[in-house]
Amino acid sequence: MRIRSFSIIGIALFVLLIMAFLLPSGAAEQAATAEKAGPPPVFQTEQEVATEKFLCNLEASLADKFFDFRKRPVIQVAVFDFTDGAGNVVKAGAAWADKIARRLYPQPQFRVLSHDRVQKYLSWNSLGTVGKLDAAGLRLLQRRINTMDPGNGIHALITGEVKKGMGRSLQLQVYLVNFAAHIGEMELEKNFVDMKTLWTEIPLPTEQAVQEATEVLTRGEKEAFSEGRFLILANTRGYPLVETEYLKMLTKEQAFAWDKIPSALIVGREEYTMPKQVQIGAGTVTLEPIEVPFGSSKRLEHSFLHGKFATNEVYFDETIPAMKYQLNASFIDLKNNQTYSETMEVEVFSGSTTIVVLSFFVPSEKERIRSGIHPHIKIYPAYGKGLEILPRG
């Protein structure tokens, strides 16, 4: 009986030992399996699925239309807040523009302009935003942006419209516009714009969400279009310019009285030499002398102005937004290898012409010794009502 008792106890101990050995291994195996499986799946909402699908489609369409690995490996994009179709910026429109910009921003294939820069473009056009562009609107936008920011490098504009759809949904229409497309008379006549249109419907969770999405943030009324003509004339040959009594007769309140003004500025008698490395800029934009085609009407205008202001070059001549601009000019005097510079804030008035004359005076060695004159830059502003320069008749 004792032997049998020990046998039963031994068997029991052996079974317990086997269980103790196997149980931790099984638990570890279960834990490892659970770790491989990862966290439980998170199911996307219907809204998230539709949004992701549309953003993927937009990326692919943008690349398909504009990407060229040789000529255009990086697509520069300007994204504008979407409207409600009536020109008003709505909450969903601003949110979608931001969503698209954030989606494209980290990708090396795209370069997205900052929101501040886009807003500056709008202010130059007296706009709150742009929806679907027609040919005339695109040409004006091109001219204004390319004039004020000539190195913009923009390839595509992304604009769009959002509207309330059926039930609790939001209809989204996005336009991928070719900013560099030529808009000539034929395009204007046929109202042709090179763009690709994308459409989708995004479900929203509640009716309240739909109402909030279509809430107006900025009214689309266009501001009074305020612009003026701005000309920058320059004497870059080094001779001094002298102000005449007639310069003060030029004001923005009256048209240019050319018949009463034989010359606003004349050439002084001091001897001079040529300045070197002349630079003229408006804000951060560096300007170059304008080359006017022989048959252009501006050639006659510029020749007329050179006669009135004793200048030899035109650096800028455009109709631009009526506002203040920072003008800067500089040159190097090789006699002492010193840089001379001058800046002035110039205001362009609505419906008027602002003429700014830059005089780069570099006295000769003889003149420096005789008169003690140093090189300098003088800036002369002149104004006249209206955008025409040549006298009528």
Protein Blocks (a to p, Z undefined) as FASTA:
>chain_A
ZZmmmmmmmmmmmmmmmmmmmmmmmmmmmmmmmmmnopadddddfklmmmmmmmmmmmmm
mmmmmgcfklmmbccdddddddehnopacfklmmmmmmmmmmmmmpmkbccddfklmmmm
mmmnopabdcdddfklmmmmmmmmmmmmmmnopabdcdddddddehjadddddddddfkb
ccdfklmmnopacddddddddddfbfklmmmmmpcfbdcbdcddddddddddddfeopac
dddfklmmpcfkbccdfklmmbfbdcdfbdcdddehiacdehjbccddddddfklmklmm
mmmmmmmnopabdfbdcdddddddddddddddfklopacdddddddddehiacddddddd
dddfklmmmnopacdddddddddedjbfbdgZZ
